[in-house]
Structures are given as structure tokens and as C-alpha cells.
Amino acid sequence: MAEKTDLLSAGAIAKELGISPAQVTKAIKNLNIQPTTKKGACSYYSRDAVQTIQKSIKK
């Protein structure tokens, strides 16, 4: 993605949180988080979604 935004893909969220992409995908499905935007087959999520995912994964 050429432009810099606050939107992140599931893979980028995983990298930022230091967890596996599968954990992020599972959390997104379990929490029923809807993407902020979609570009083709890729879904992008806001910083709020990242915080929600991080809270749900904390042990």
C-alpha cells in the first residue's frame, strides 16, 4: 500500500502484536469485527480494532 494510513491488514496486526496471523483471524471472527474498508480480497481494520484484538488475546 503506497499511502500511509492507520488501517492495517490482519497480517500487519499480527506482526505489530507479535502473534500469529491465525490468532488474529480467529479473534476477528470470534469478536465479529467488521473491516473498516476492503481493497480487492484484502480487509483493513482500524486502530480501534487492533486494541480490541489485543485485549481479547491477553492471557
ABEGO torsion letter per residue (X at the ends): XABBBABBBAAAAAAAAGBBAAAAAAAAAAAGBBBABBBEABBBBBAAAAAAAAAAABX
